[in-house]
Amino acid sequence: MAGLTLNHFLVLGLILFLLGGYCVLARRNAIGILLGIELILNAANINYVAFSFYGGQAAKYDGQVFAIFVIMLAAAEAVIGLAIVLAIYQNLRTIDVSATESLSG
């Protein structure tokens, strides 16, 4: 990785985090919100792996282990989130988040 520094990875993580935050705050669609959360978790993974790569010998595998846990958490979040979205769609016939405020069909 010639020429790449920790700052490059931090900027990439920041851009992904901001895009994910915008997705979560601006979308009314439940699937879009879940995709925004996935972007935020991927930004955290980039930071974990970058810090483990540039952190020296003491923290060589710590960031990679944290990244694996975040990937497992993201998979569980996707399964549970999609199950909730499907249940909402089955009851309300929409995945618009504002329609779920009353939780009545």
C-alpha positions in Angstrom: 0.0 0.0 0.0 2.4 2.6 -1.3 1.5 6.1 -0.4 -1.6 5.3 1.7 -1.6 6.6 5.2 -3.9 6.3 8.2 -5.5 9.7 7.2 -6.7 8.3 3.9 -8.5 5.5 5.6 -9.9 7.8 8.3 -11.3 10.2 5.6 -12.8 7.2 3.7 -14.4 6.1 7.0 -15.7 9.6 7.7 -17.3 9.8 4.2 -19.0 6.4 4.6 -20.2 7.4 8.1 -21.6 10.7 6.9 -23.3 9.0 3.9 -24.8 6.4 6.3 -25.9 9.1 8.7 -27.6 11.1 5.9 -29.3 7.9 4.8 -30.7 7.2 8.3 -31.9 10.7 8.8 -33.3 11.5 5.4 -34.9 8.3 4.3 -38.5 7.4 5.1 -38.2 3.9 3.7 -37.2 1.3 6.3 -34.9 -0.5 3.8 -33.0 2.7 3.2 -32.6 3.2 6.9 -31.2 -0.3 7.3 -28.7 0.4 4.4 -27.6 3.6 6.2 -26.9 1.6 9.3 -24.9 -0.9 7.3 -22.8 2.0 5.9 -22.2 3.3 9.4 -21.0 -0.2 10.5 -18.8 -0.5 7.5 -17.2 2.9 8.3 -16.4 1.6 11.8 -14.9 -1.6 10.2 -12.6 0.5 8.0 -11.4 2.4 11.1 -10.9 -0.7 13.1 -8.8 -2.4 10.4 -6.8 0.8 9.6 -5.9 1.3 13.3 -4.9 -2.3 13.7 -2.7 -2.0 10.5 -1.0 1.3 11.6 -1.2 0.8 15.3 2.0 -1.2 15.7 2.7 -4.7 16.9 0.7 -4.5 20.2 -2.6 -3.9 18.5 -1.9 -6.0 15.4 -5.0 -8.2 15.5 -7.3 -6.2 17.8 -8.9 -4.2 15.1 -9.4 -7.2 12.9 -11.2 -9.1 15.7 -13.4 -6.1 16.4 -14.2 -5.9 12.7 -15.3 -9.6 12.6 -17.6 -8.9 15.6 -19.1 -5.9 13.8 -19.7 -8.0 10.7 -21.5 -10.6 12.8 -23.5 -7.9 14.5 -24.4 -6.4 11.1 -25.6 -9.8 9.8 -27.8 -10.2 12.9 -29.1 -6.7 12.5 -29.9 -7.3 8.9 -31.8 -10.5 9.7 -33.8 -9.0 12.5 -34.3 -5.7 10.7 -35.7 -7.4 7.6 -37.9 -9.6 9.7 -39.4 -6.5 11.3 -39.8 -4.8 8.0 -41.6 -7.8 6.6 -43.9 -7.9 9.6 -44.7 -4.2 9.2 -45.4 -4.7 5.5 -47.6 -7.7 6.2 -49.7 -5.7 8.7 -49.7 -2.2 7.2 -48.9 -2.8 3.5 -46.2 -0.2 3.5 -42.6 0.1 4.6 -42.8 3.9 5.2 -41.4 4.5 8.7 -43.9 7.3 9.4 -46.8 4.9 9.0 -45.6 2.8 11.9 -46.0 5.5 14.5 -49.5 4.4 15.4 -48.8 0.6 14.9 -52.5 0.2 13.9 -53.6 -1.2 10.6 
